[in-house]
């Protein structure tokens, strides 16, 4: 089974709660981790997550930079965690 997710609304979620938009992006990243864990334990063979579109480059440069840092951080830590998982398939 292939599941695809389009992430949208993290910044709005944070703004509605009086938080900086970057806080919404952090919460979105946490949600991705949960989705990946559930997908790994389910019958999901392929998981596609769309997290940044071409239109997102028009956001303020500080927000784009924060998103890129977040992507880099999570790719590093999550890839490392996955490679240390003795139950991960090879």
C-alpha positions in Angstrom: 0.0 0.0 0.0 1.2 3.5 -0.8 0.1 6.4 1.4 0.8 10.0 0.5 0.3 13.0 2.9 0.4 16.7 2.0 1.3 18.6 5.1 -0.6 21.9 5.3 -1.7 24.3 8.0 1.1 23.9 10.6 1.9 27.7 10.5 -1.8 28.6 10.7 -2.3 26.1 13.6 0.5 27.9 15.6 -0.7 31.4 14.6 -4.2 30.6 15.9 -2.7 29.7 19.2 -0.6 32.8 19.5 2.6 30.9 18.8 5.3 31.6 16.2 4.7 29.8 12.9 7.9 27.9 13.5 6.3 26.2 16.5 3.7 24.8 14.2 6.3 23.4 11.9 8.0 21.7 14.9 4.6 20.2 15.8 4.2 19.1 12.2 7.5 17.3 12.3 6.5 15.5 15.5 3.3 14.4 13.8 5.4 13.0 10.9 7.4 10.9 13.3 4.1 9.3 14.6 2.9 8.7 11.1 6.2 7.0 10.1 6.0 4.8 13.2 2.4 3.8 12.4 3.2 3.2 8.8 6.2 1.0 9.7 4.0 -1.2 11.8 1.2 -1.3 9.3 0.9 -2.6 5.8 2.3 0.6 4.3 5.0 -0.3 1.8 5.6 3.3 0.6 5.0 6.5 2.5 5.3 9.8 0.7 5.2 13.1 2.7 5.0 16.4 0.8 6.3 19.0 3.2 7.4 21.9 1.0 6.1 23.1 -2.3 7.5 25.4 -4.9 5.1 28.1 -3.6 6.7 27.9 -0.2 9.8 29.6 -1.5 7.7 32.8 -1.5 7.4 32.7 2.3 9.6 35.1 4.3 13.2 34.1 4.1 13.4 33.6 7.9 10.6 31.1 7.8 12.1 29.2 4.8 15.5 29.1 6.6 13.8 27.7 9.8 12.0 25.1 7.7 15.2 24.0 6.0 17.0 23.8 9.4 14.1 21.7 10.7 14.2 19.4 7.7 17.9 18.9 8.1 17.7 18.3 11.8 14.9 15.7 11.4 16.5 14.0 8.4 19.7 13.6 10.4 18.2 12.4 13.7 15.5 10.2 12.2 17.8 8.6 9.7 20.3 7.9 12.5 17.5 6.4 14.7 16.3 4.2 11.8 19.7 2.9 11.1 20.2 2.0 14.8 16.9 0.1 14.9 17.6 -3.6 14.9 14.1 -4.3 13.6 14.4 -2.1 10.6 14.2 -3.9 7.3 17.2 -3.8 5.1 
